């Protein structure tokens, strides 16, 4: 695929997906308020107009057609007002729009996967036209299509008859120096030589003006559907017409800021007749009898030296007043480039560590070198922060998707539930955001299906608000983001869960020894489900175990809390990023291991006499007026030569997820920035992550250090695996 086309496709996918996501949010909020405001109607119209135009440019026919007919529908609503619809038609409109966004998203997904688009969308289009016919109360809905503001090029132009005659003239081979139109003001645009797809660039320019609620005349009129108009535009330029000077000035600013514009001219239409014309600000256009090539740039400038025109790109444009290019504040960057940047920054961090800790420097007094090394470390740290910030995106996109899930399930299950979103602007790494969407969606579905009571009467009998509530929140806590999904439903019965687990034979110890927390953790065992029957949304035994696996794959954890009759909360703790973290190097049996610094609360010396045994025979130690389990790393991993006595080693107070404990290691080596490297895939068959090994990092001397997973170390030491 040509790089320019591929770039255009990437931009199309990004823009269209963004518009559909925003559209979902708009529709959800509008449905809650039970009405569409005029701004909402205009926004939907503009979104569909944009999707139609960009899809037509890339020849995605099915998407173009669907957006085209929705645009027609909202043109009618925009012209007649949303209040012209009765309650039934409003409800039908919302259902149709949600169905339409789903269909558009499905087709866009096919584009992303390089799959053929649906070639039979007539039933879907008929459904849209049928609703338009109903609400308009007029004959065939196809007649409404011709009235749509963006339904056709002619409808968008200032004079349909003028555009038609101009198109006819072009078709018959008769070239006109100026197109026939009743618009008093014209802009004559030339695109940069060799930019390609001039007709589509012209269409996008028209599209931009229409999004500003303008209705410009344009010629050629069939740029959207006729690729051959590109040749005409190359030779003769592209014309835009406007009814007022205000529109002309606004349009000139848009043209001036557009890409690939070589030059443009603002001219008065000599065929326009008005008793009181204020067009003196503009100079006369060339004679209407000029030769067919009068629109070429070089000849135009010679024949009409007074014409206000913008010079070729590279200089400052001017038309009457100085035009200055406006810098864009935002750009979109391919994620693969950000991945490459992060890898490069990681290698720089490793190399810097190798240089500053080189054994060749030992014993040397190098004050200037160490000063430069400290400055280099600061710059590397700043570079790391900036490169990581480029990948940070808010979780709002994921959270807003849940609005749609709740909305659809409310209708399907006939439950009255409101979704409350807190902290949607919390930012995490783009890769992590992509990986948490499915787990959150599954938990939300579980809460809707199982958590919230089936009827309002059942909730009232329990002393609750008839309307259920689902709370989705995100908060920052240092190096982690905590996402919680809470419902005020019926909660979970620990004894029922335990009994079901016993029947399935998945218990590893006597039932009476299980704490409530351990019982709720059983819900995340593979194949375990408490649903009495299989539904469309849950009950197949495939769910929370996959949620747990997916969240742990990105270095996070999942915990469940519940109170019978009060509700349940599922908490996801996920890292901000997986690329570069601060770590503490420790020695165990002569080998070096890395503990993420975020998990370390304190390190201290102790003696064997400080150790006491709990009723279960486990070692615990008093720290900060509380007691914590003791895990001897050397014994747990059976590492030869490791320190196994409290007096000879050092204890590190660890806090990870909902576990706090003290880990015995030989010694602390020092704090370093570490670049997290994944373990080879063939090692995954041994489930080493379940035993507290998260990955590895390369040290400054070239050696490899194992990164410990502090949550799984606790679980493994207590025989959970």
N, C-alpha and C positions, 0 to 999 in steps of 0.2 A: 504494500500500500504506500502511495506517495506520502511523504512526511507531512506536507501541508494539509492533505486530506485527513490524515490520522490526527493531526493537531486539531483540525476543525471538528472531528468526531468526538475527541476528548472534551472539547469545550461544549459541544452539544449535549453530551451525556451529563456533564456536570450541571449545566444550566437547567436542563429538563428535569433531572432528578430533584434539584433544589426547588424548582417551581412546583413540582408535584408534592413535595414534602410541605412547603409553605401552604399549598392549597388544602392539604389535609387538615393542617392546624386551623386555617381560616374557617373551613366547613364545620369542624368540631365546635369551635367557639360560637359560630353563628347558629348551629343547631341547638346549643345550650340556651342561647338567648331567644330561640324560636323565631328568628327573623334574620334576613340579610340586609345590612345597611347599603346605602347607595355606594359607599366606598368599597364594600365587599363585592358588590356586583361589578363595579368598574375594575377591581383587581382581578376577579375571575376572568372577565372579558379580556383584559390585557394579557394575562397569563396564557390563555388559550390562543390568543392572537400570536404571541411569541412562539409558542410550541408549534402552532400551525406553520408559521413562516420558516422557522429553522428546520422543521421536518421536511417541508417542501423543498428546501434548498438541498437537502441530502437525499431527497427522493424516497423518504419513508412514507409510502402512500397511506397505509392504514392509520398511522398516527396523525398524519395530515388531515385525513377525512374525519376522524373522530373529533379532533380539536376544532376543525372547521364547523361542524354541525353544533357543537357545544357553544361555539362563538356566536352562531346564528341565534341560538336559544337565548343567550344572555344579551344579545343586541336587542331582542324584543323586550326583555325584562328591563334593560337599561332605559329604553325609550318610553316604556309604559309604567315603570315603577313596580317594585316588588309587592306593593299593596294591591296591585291588580289581581294577584293570585289569592285564591281561597286557601283555607287550612289544608285541605286534601292535596291540592296541587303543590303547596309548599313542602309538604312531607314527601310527595312523589319526587319533587325537585332535588331534595337532599339525598334521597336514596339513589336517584339516578346519577347525581354528581359523585357520590362515593363509589358507585359501580363504575363510573367513567374513569375516575382516577386510578382505580384498580386495573382497568383494562389498559389504560395508557402506560401504567407502570409495568404491566406484563409485557407489552410490546417493546418498551424501552429495554427491559431485561433481555429480550431476544436480541436486540441490537448489541447489547454488551456481550452476549454469549455467541455472537456471530451466527445466530439461528434465523431461518426464514420467518418473515413477518406473516401475520394472519392475512390471507388473501380473500377471506369472506367475512367482511364486517358489516354486511348489509343488514342482518338482523339487529345488530347493535345500533346502527345508524337509524334504522326504522323506529327503534324505541325512543331515541332522542327526538326524531321528527314527530312522532306520535304525541309526545308531551307538548311540543311546541304547537302542534295543531290544536290540542285541547285547550291550552291556556290562551291562545290567540283567538280561538273561536272562529277561525277563518279557514275555508277550503283546505286545499292541499298545502302541507307545510313546506313543500318545495318552493312555493311562491314567497315564503318568508325568507328563504335562503338568499334570494336575490336582494332582499332588503338589508341583509347583515352588513354592518359597517366594515368588517374585514372579510366578508364572504367572497368577494371578488375584487380584482383590481379596479374594475369600472366603478364599483360601489364606493371604493375608497377615494376615487378621483373627484375633482371639483366638478367636472362635467362629464357625465357618462356618454352623452352623445359626442362631445368633443373627442374623448378618448377613443370612442368607437370609430369615428371618422379618421382619426390619426392612424389607428391600427389598420384600418382598411387601406389608407394611403400607402402605408409601409408594405402591406401585403401585396399591393398591386405594383410595387416597384417604384412608386412616386415618392421621392424624397422631399421633405418639407424643411425649410430652414428653421421654422418654429412650428411646434404642434398647434393645432387649432384648439383653443380653450377659452373660456370666458373669465379665466383668472387674470387679474390685473398685474400680478407680480410673479416673476419666474426666477428660478435659480438654474443655471446651466452648469452641470458637474462633469468633470473628466476624472477618470480613475488613473492611478499610476500605471504607466506602460508595463505590460507583462505581468500584472498582478493576478490575472486569471479570474474566471467566473464573474465577469463584470455584471452580468444580469442578476446574479444572486447577491452580489455586494450592493447593487442598486436596491434590490428588494429589502435587504436588511436595513438600509438607510430609510426607506419608506416606512418600514416596520417601526423603527425608532421614533419617527415623527408621529405615527399613529398612536404609539404608547403615550405620547404627550397630549393625547386627545385632539390632535390635528387631523384634518381630512384633506391632505394635499392631492392635487392633480399630479399625475406622473405619466411620463411618456418615454419609452414604449410602455404600453399599459399591460402587456402580458409577460412581464419579466419573471413572474412567479412560475409560469408554466412553459415558457418557450425559450429553450437554451439558445436558439438562433439570435435572440435579441442581443446577446453578448457582442456579436460582430457589429451590430448597428451602434451600440454604445461606444465601442472602441473607435469607430469612425466619426460618429456625430455627437457623442456625449449623451448625457441623461438629463431630462428636464423635470423640474418640480414646479408646481404652480400653487399660489396662495391667494386667499381673498383679501387679506389685510396686511398692512405694514408690520403690525405686531407679530403676526405669524411668520412673516418673512424674516424678521430679525431673529426670532427664536430658532427658526429653521437654519439660518445661516450659522448660528453658534453651534448647532448640532453637526452640520456639515463640516465646519471648521475643526471640530474635535474628532471627527471620524478618521479611521485609518484608511490608507491607500487612496487618499484624495490628492490628485496632482494639482488641480486648479478648479476654481468655481467662479461664476459670475452672477451677480444679481442684476437683472434687466427688467425693463418695463415691457409688457406685452402690447405691441402697437395695435393689435386688433381689438384691444379692450376699449370700449366707448363709455365714458362716464362724464356727467355734467360738471362734476367737481372732483377733479383728480388731484391727489396729493403726492403724485409720483415724481415730483420734481427732484426728490432726493436721489433718484436713480437716473442714470443716463440712458439714452435711447439704445435700443437693440439694433442689430444689423437689419438691413432692408429685408422684407419678407421674400423678395424675389432673388435673394442671394443664391449662389450656386450650392449644390448638394453638399459640397465639402466645406462650406463656410463654418461648420462647427469644429473643424480641426484646430488644435491649440495654436500652432504657429500662425496660420492664416487669420485666425480670429484676432490674435493680438495685433497683427498688422492692420487689419481692416477696421478695427475698432479700438484705437489706442486709448480712448477715454474710459473704456469699459472697466468697471471695478472687478478685478480678478485677483485670485490668490496664486502666488508663484508656486513653482514645483516644490515638492517636499524637500526639506533641507533648509529653506529660508523661512522667514516669518510671513504668514499669510496676512493679506489685508484686503478689506472691501469696505471702503469708506473710513472705518476706524480700524485700528490695529487689532489683529486677531492673534492670540497667543495660545499655544498648545497647553492643554491642561494635563498635568501629570496624574497618572493613576495611582491611587493609594493602595490598591489591593491587586495582587496577581495570584493565579492558581498555579501550583507546582505539582508535577507528577510525584506520587508518593515514592516511587522507586528512586527518584533523585534524592529525596530526603533520607531514604534508607542508605544510599551510597554515601551521603554526607555524614550520617551517624557512624557508619563503619570507618570512614576516614578519620573522624574525630577520635574514635576508639583506638585506632592504630597510633594516632599522635600521642594519646595519653600513655599507651604502652611504651612507645619509643622514648618519650620524655622520662618515664620511670627507669627505663634501661640505661639512659645516659646518666641520670643523676645518681643512680645506685651502682654504677660500674665498679667492679673490684679494682680496676686500675687507679681509681681515685682515692682508695683507702690510704690513710696516713699522710695525705698531701694537704697542705694548708692553701686553699684556693678561695680566698675571700671574694674576689671579683666573680669567679665562676659560680659560687653559691648564690651571690646576689643576683646574677643573671638567671640562674636556675629558678630562684624564687619568683622572679618576674615572669619567666616562661610558664611556670605553673599557674600563676594568676591569669595570664592570657589564655592558657589552655582551659582553665576553669570557666572563664567568660565565654570562650568559644563553645564550650560544651553547653552552657546554659542557653546561649542563643540558638544553637542548632536543635536543642531539645524543645525550646519554646516554639520553634517552627512546626513541630509535629503535634503540639498541644491543641486539642479542639474540645469544645464544650460537649457535655453529654446531652444537651438539649435536643439534638436530632434523634437520639435513641429514646429519650423520654417522650417526645412528641408522638413518636410512633405508637406508644402505649395508649395514647388518647384514642387512636383508631381501634386498637384491640378491645379496649373497654367499651367503646361505643357499639361495635358489632356484637360483642357478647351480651351486652345489655339487651339488645333487641332479640337475639337468639334465645337467651335464657329467661327473658322477661323479668329481669331484675333491675331495680332502681339503685344504681351505684354512681357515686361521683369520684373522680380521680383528682387528688390533690398532689401537685408537683412542687417540690421544694429543692432549691439549689441547682436548677437546671443549667446554670452558667458555670458550674464546676468543670475544670479542664483536666483531661488526661491525654495520654499518648494516643494518636490516631489508630495505631494497631490495636491497642487495648479496647478502644471504643468499638471497633469493628467486631471484636470478639465477645463483648458483653451483651450485644443486642439480643441474641437468641436466648441466653440464660435468663435475662430479665423478662423477656416475652413469655417464657415458659412459666416463670414464677407468677407473673401477673395472671396468666390463664388459670393456673392452679387456684389462686386466691378468688378469682371470679367464679370458677366452677365449684370448688369444694368449700372455700372459706366463707364467703358471704351466704347467709341463709337464703333459702329458696323463695320465701314469700315475705312481704312486709308484715303480715300478721305474726309470723314467727319471730320477727325482730321486736315487734311491739310487745309480744308476750314475754320476751326476755328483758324488757325495759330499755330497749335501744331505739334510736332514731329509725323511722321506717326506711329512710334512705341509707344504704350502706356506704362506707367510705374506704377507699384504697389510697394509701399515701406512698408516694414514690419520692425518695429524697436522696441527695448526694451531698457529702461534706468532705472537706480536706482535713487530714490529721497528719501533718508533717509529710512523710514520704508516701502516704497511702491516701486513697479515696474510699470512703465508706458509702456504699449504696444500700439502702434498706427499702424493702417492699413490705408494707404493713397493711393488714386489714382488720376491721372491727367485727369480724364474723364469729362463727361458732367455736373457733379454736380447735385444738387437737386433743384427743383423749390418749394420754400416754399408755394406759393399761390396754386399750384396744390395739395400739401399735405394737406393744410388747407381745400380746397374745398372737397377733398375726405373724410377727417375726418368729415366734416359737413354732407355729404351725408350719412355717416355711423352712425351719431348721437352720436359721442363719445366726442364732445366738451362740456366743463363744464362752459364756459363763452363766451361772444360775440367774434366773430372772430377778431374784430379790437383790442382787448386787448391782443392778443397773440404776444409774442416776437418771433423772428426767432428761438431762442434757444428752446423755448417751442414748437414751431411747429415741429422742428426736433425730439423732444422727443416723439412726437405722433407716430413716426415710430416704437417705441418699445411697443406700445399698443397691447394687444392680438388680433390676427386676422386681424391686419391692414397691407395692402400691396398696394403699388403703381404700381406694375407690371401689364401691360395691359393684359398679358396672362400668363398662367401657363407653365413653362418650366421644363426641367429635373432638373434644379438647383434651381429655386426659383419661387415665385409668388403664393404660396399656403396660404399665411397669417400666416404661422407658421415659425418663424425665429428669428427676432430681439427681440421679447418678451421673447423667450426661452433663447437667448443669455444674455439678461439683468438678467433674473432669475438665470441662472447658475453662472454668474459672481458675483451677489450679494450674492449668497449662500456661497461663499468663502470670503465674506467681501469686495468685490470690487465694482466698479461702471463703468458704460458705458456712454459715452457722444458722440454726433455726431455733427460735424461741416461741413458745405458745402458752396461752392460759385458756383452759377449757371454758367456753362461754364468753370469752373476752376478745379473742382474736389471735393472730399469729404474725410473726415478723421474720423475714428471711434477710440476712445481712451478708452482703458481699464486701470483702475487703480486698482491694486490688491495688497494685503499685502504680505510681504515677507514670513510670516508664520502666522498661526492661533492659535498657541498653547500657547505661553507665550508672553505678551506684557507689556510695561511700562504704567502705568495708574495713573491718578490723582483722588483721592477720594474726592468727594464733598458732602455736606449736602444739602438736599432739604426737608423741612418740617420734620426734625428730622430723615429722612431716608438717607442712604448713597448710592450714585451712583458713577459709575466709568466712567471717560472720558479718552479715549486713549491719551496718552501724545503727540503722533505725531500730533494730531489735534489741540493742544493748542499753540497759538502764544504768547499770553500775557494775564495777568489778571490785573484788575485795578478797583479802586473805582470811582464812578461817582454819580451824583445827578439827581433828576427828572428834574431840570432846563436844564440839558444837552440834554434831549430828545427833538427831533423835529419830525414833521410828514411830510412824503412825500406826493405828490399829491394824492396818492391812500389811504392815511390815515394810513399808516403803520409807526410804530415807528422806527426811525433811530438815530444813534449817531455818532458823529465825533470822529475818532480815527486815529492817524498817518496821518493826512491831507487827510483823505477819510471818506466817510460815509458808515455805515454798519447797516443792520437791527438788531433790538433788539428782542430777544425771551425770554419771561418770563417763565422759566421751570415750576414754581408752577402753573401758570394759564393754561399752555398748558396741563398738566397732571391732573389738578384739584386736587392738593395735599393739604389736610388740613394742616394749620399751616405753609405753605411755605411763604417765604418772597416775597412779590409782589411789594415792593417799591424799586426803584433804590438806595435810600440813605442807606437802611438797609442791602442790599445784596452786592454781588460782581459780576462784569461782567467778563466773560471769552471770549476773542477774539478767535473764532474758525475758522479754515480753513479746509474744507473738499471737496475734488474733486474740483468742480468749484464754490463752495459756500463759502462765508466769512460772518460771522455774530457774534453777541455778545450774549452770553447766560447768563441770570441772575440766580444765585444760591444763597443759603443762606451763605455758607462759604466754604473755602478750608480746607481739613483735612490733606492731605499729599500725597506724591508720593509713589507708591508701584509697585512691580512687580506683575502682575495678571495672573492667569492661566485661560484661557478662557474655560468656560464650556457651551456646547450647551443647549438651552432650551428644555424641554420635547416636543416630537413630537406632542402631543395632543394640545399644545398651538398654533401650527402653523395655525390651522383652524380659529383663531381669527386675523390672519395677523398682529400680534403685531410688527413684524420687520418693517412693513411699517410705524409704528409710533415711530420709533427711538429706539427700544429695540433690541440689537444685541445678547445678551446672558447674562451670569452671572458669578460671580467669588466668591470664598469662602474667606472671610477675616480671619485675624489672630485670631480673637476672636470667629470664628466659624459662624458668621453671613454671610448672602448672600447679595452681592451687585450687582445691575443691571448694566450691561455694556451698555452705550448709543451709538447708531449709529448716529454720528453727521451729516451725509449726509441726512438720512431719517428724522431726527428731523426738519431740514430746510424744506424739502418737505412737511411734515405733517403739519407744522405750517402755510404753505402757501396754504393749501387746495388742494394739488396735489392728495391726495388719497381719 
